[in-house]
Amino acid sequence: MRVGDAAPLKNSVCGSSPHPLIPETSASLRARISGALYVLCIGCGFFAEMVVRGRLVVYSDAAMTAHNIVAAPGLYRAGFFADVSAMTLGVLSSVLLYTLLKVVSRGLALTVLVLDVISNAVSISGSILLFAPLAILQGDGYLSVLSAPQLGSLALLSIKLYESVYAISLGLFSGSCLLSGYLIFRSTFLPRAIGVLLALAGICYLLNTFVVLMPKGFADYLFPWIFVPILVGEGTLALWLLIAGVNTAKWDAIARTQTRA
C-alpha cells in the first residue's frame, strides 16, 4: 500500500469510517505524521532547554539568572511557549503511535498512551513554575517589599522546582519508552533495533529521575552523558517514522489477523 492510499474499511482496526467518502488513512501516512510531530516535539524541547535556558539560566547564580531574564524577557517567554508546544506535540504524536502499535497489543499500547498523556499533563501543569520568573521579575508594586536579591532567588527557585517536576514527568515517560520499545521489538513492521534503543532510553530516563530527586551532587558524573542514549533512541524512532514510516504490508497482515479475532 502506498503512502496516502486508503486502508480497506473491512480490514481496518481503527474503526470504520462513518461516511464512505472518508476512508481510513494508511498506517504509513499515520506513521509519517507521528514522526513529523515527534521531530517537532524534540526540536521545541531542544530550543527551550539548550538555546533559551542554556543561555539565560545560571543555576548557581540567582542574580545573573535574574539579570539575563530581565534583559531578554521575549526569549525567555519564547522558551516557555516552546516547552508547552513540545508537550502538546508529544501527546498528538503518541495518539497516532497508539493507532499503529495497538495491533501488537491493544492493552499495552493503551498503557503507553495513558503514560504519555499523564507525563505531559504533569509537565504542562508544572510549567507555571517556569512562567513564574517573568511575573516575579517584572517589578509589580506588590513585590516591592522584596529586595532584588530575594526576587532573583525566588525566580531561580521556581525554575529549579520546575526541573524537579519535569524529572517526575520523565519518570512516568520512562515507562512509556520501555513498553513502546517492547511493542516495537515485537511488531515486525518497525526495526527491532529501534525498540531496543527506545527501551534503553527509558532506562536512562528512569535513572535520570532517580538522580535528580536525590541529594545535590549525587552521581553528577552521569550528566550530560546519560542523555546520549535518550537522544539516539527517541531521535532514531522519530526520524524512522518520518522518513520510512512502517512496513505497510506487515502492519496490514497483523491488522487483518486482529480483525478476524
Beta strands, then each sheet from edge to edge (+ up, - down):
end
